[in-house]
């Protein structure tokens, strides 16, 4: 099945593993945790890596970026950081956010972990945090104010899609009561 799917899918998607799921398995309701990565570069990226991340031409304070990102950890109403009003609730929990340097690609990775995310949520969080971290006059309390405002129409940046990747999903099996990891 994996071979057949990989032949018909676009080159931007790859199936690494396929297995039989229990009859009552649901790909959304059985999620324990999702891990998303957002990659960005602070110096001109290597040509083969450029399409996998955002090149931030401004100077970014990594300390300010980390502090801004940590404001999103926990349970919040993320209405200001999603798109559309089609969700019943915009309250979500982010378990953790980590900032990691990838020496091989001279890039940075923001790693988001949580059970559920809203549409464009990670891109809007990333864009806002990078925006705050690259503007010395803009305090990180701007993030706190936007979370409280619950207003999607703010002026902070929305990061482009090409840096975002769904890296891992951990599932709960309802029939066997164990976890499965898919990367």
N, C-alpha and C positions, 0 to 999 in steps of 0.2 A: 504494500500500500504506500509506504514512504517513497519508494522509487517511482511509482506511477504518479503520485502527487507532485513530486519534484520535477518531473518531466513537463507537467502542465502549468505549474505555478511560475510567476515572474521571477527573474533572477534575484530580486530583492527579498524573497521569502524562501526559506529552506526548512524542510521537515527532517529532523535529526533522529526521530524515534516515533514509532507508532505501536500501539498495543490495544488489546481488547479492553473495553471499559465495562463495568457492571451495567445492567439494564437501567438502574435508577440513577446513574451518574448524570450530573448536570454541570457543564463547563463554567457556569457563573455561580451557581449556588453552592458548589463544593469547594470553592477556593478558600484556602487558609491565608495565603499571602502571595502577592505579585511583587516582582522586582522589576523596576524600570531603570534604564540608564539613559542619562542625557550627557552627550560628549560635547566639549567645547575646547577651542584652542586659544591660547593667549599670544602665540606667535604663529607666523604663517605656517599652515600645516603642510606636511608631506603630500605630494600630489595624489598618491593612492589612498590617503586617509581623509582628504579634504571633504569628500561627500558624506562622511559619517559624523560630522560635527559642525558646530557653529564657530566661525572665526570671529572672535571679539577683538576688534581693532583698538578699543580703548584700554586704558590701564585699569585693571581690576584689583581691588584690595581683597585678597583671598581671605583675610581675617574677617572683614566686613561681610563677604559673601557667606562664609560659614555661619556667622552669627545671624544673618538674615534667613538662611535656610532653616536654621534650628527653630525659628519662630513658627514654622509650619508643622513641626512635629507635635503630635497629639491629636485630640479630637477638636475639630473646628467646623464652623459653617464656611465652606469654600465658595459661596456664591460669587464672590469677587474674582475668583480664580478658575472659573469654568465658562463655558459658552452655552447659551440657550437656557430655557426654563422648562425643559421637558422632563426633568428629574423630579420625582416626588419629594426628595429631600436632598439638600446639598451638603449635609453634614457627613463628614468622612473622618477616618482616623489614619494618620500617617504614623507608622511604627517607628521608622527611623529614616534619616537622610544622612548620607556620608559623602564627603568630597575626597576623591582619590586621584593622585597623579599617576598617569600611565607613561612611564619613561620611554617605552618602545615607540609610542606614537607621538610623544611630546604633546599629550592632550590631558585634559582633566575630565573626570567622570563624576557626575552627580548621581548617586544611587538612591532611589526612592523605594521604600518598602511599605506595603499596606495591603489590606484586603481588597479594597475597592477604590477606584479613582473616577472622577468625573471627566466628561469630554473636555479636552484641551487643558485639563488641570495642571499636568506636569509642565507643559510648555509655557503656560501662563505664570506658574510659580518660578520656573527657571528664568524666564525673561524678566520678571519683576526683581528677582534677587540679583541677577547680573546688572540690571539697570541701577539699582540702589548701590551695588558694590563698585560701579564704575563712575559714580557721580559723588565726589567728596562732599558737596553741599547738601546732599539728600540723606537724611538720617534713616537708620533701619526701622525706627518707629513708624515710618511710612507704611511698612508692611503690616504692622499691628493695626494701624488706623484703617487700612483697606480691608483686613479681615473683619473688623468690627462694622464697617460701613455696608458690607454685603451688596456692593454695587459693581457690576461688571464693566461699567463704562469708566475705567480709569485710564490714565495716560502712560502707565508703565508698559514696557515692551512685552510682546508675546514671542517667545523663541520659535524659530522655524522648525518644521517637522523633521528635517534631515538629520538632526542630532539625537533623536529619540529612538529608543529600542526597548521592546519588551524582552527582558532577559531570562526571566524564570517565573514559573507558576508552581506553587505548592498546593496540591489538592488533598482533600479529605475524602476518603472512600467511605460512603455511608454503609456499605454492606460489610466491609472488613475492618472498619474503624482504625485505619492507619493512614499515614501520609505518603503521598507519591510526589517525587520531585521531577519536573520536566524543565529542562534547560534547552 
